[in-house]
């Protein structure tokens, strides 16, 4: 299954990091087994098999910013162990990284996977100091469908409240190549996102409001999986609402380039980690 996106702001289907699958994941993850961090794997945040998370803690971490990162996969595929390179890169950069798994279609439909994301965030907020993090500097992040997951938490205050979290739990949102203006237009997506819910329930674009967390939006202009119009339109919406937003569209770069930037051996990497560092520093005392 794959995305094919016309110039209009539409989304057909997803594999998120299809080109990074199999052997590429193995290569990307090899250096991630070593570093100045501790990996704590398979921590349960719920009672179901896919409700667990991995934590990457820099050695000696105390009151570090926390970045919770959700991988993509079109809400159908993915597992946190494949994205070990993301957790390692964030930890080596001085952040406590948390990578949750979540339930997938066809076992569940919207909003079950977003509910999982909220439950994982609640676990992080409750255990922030235990994992060397600062409970007042929690950032939500993700790539592709994972960026949608994170944005649904950052820009849906009712969902945060239902998870028992304070309105200011999230310090900022970091979105990589995300579908923020999701309009389901194939059979699978129409089954995942269906009545009784509507786009007002699943579009971060519709849910955003004044006073929401600041955003960093990164995407390749040549993305053929999620149209770059998602980033443009969402950035415009946040700006109109007075929400601080930084958007970067990289000419000639594709869908996987934003997440491949975390891999140590990736050639011609985008400056994703540098952008994150600037964003976190700028918002740390908000």
Secondary structure as GFF3:
##gff-version 3
##sequence-region A 1 286
A	DSSP	three_ten_helix	18	20	.	.	.	ID=ss1
A	DSSP	alpha_helix	23	30	.	.	.	ID=ss2
A	DSSP	three_ten_helix	31	33	.	.	.	ID=ss3
A	DSSP	beta_strand	37	44	.	.	.	ID=ss4
A	DSSP	beta_strand	52	58	.	.	.	ID=ss5
A	DSSP	beta_strand	64	70	.	.	.	ID=ss6
A	DSSP	three_ten_helix	80	83	.	.	.	ID=ss7
A	DSSP	alpha_helix	84	92	.	.	.	ID=ss8
A	DSSP	beta_strand	96	100	.	.	.	ID=ss9
A	DSSP	alpha_helix	112	127	.	.	.	ID=ss10
A	DSSP	three_ten_helix	129	131	.	.	.	ID=ss11
A	DSSP	beta_strand	133	143	.	.	.	ID=ss12
A	DSSP	alpha_helix	145	154	.	.	.	ID=ss13
A	DSSP	alpha_helix	157	162	.	.	.	ID=ss14
A	DSSP	beta_strand	170	176	.	.	.	ID=ss15
A	DSSP	alpha_helix	187	192	.	.	.	ID=ss16
A	DSSP	alpha_helix	199	202	.	.	.	ID=ss17
A	DSSP	alpha_helix	204	207	.	.	.	ID=ss18
A	DSSP	beta_strand	214	220	.	.	.	ID=ss19
A	DSSP	alpha_helix	229	240	.	.	.	ID=ss20
A	DSSP	beta_strand	245	250	.	.	.	ID=ss21
A	DSSP	alpha_helix	257	260	.	.	.	ID=ss22
A	DSSP	alpha_helix	272	283	.	.	.	ID=ss23
###
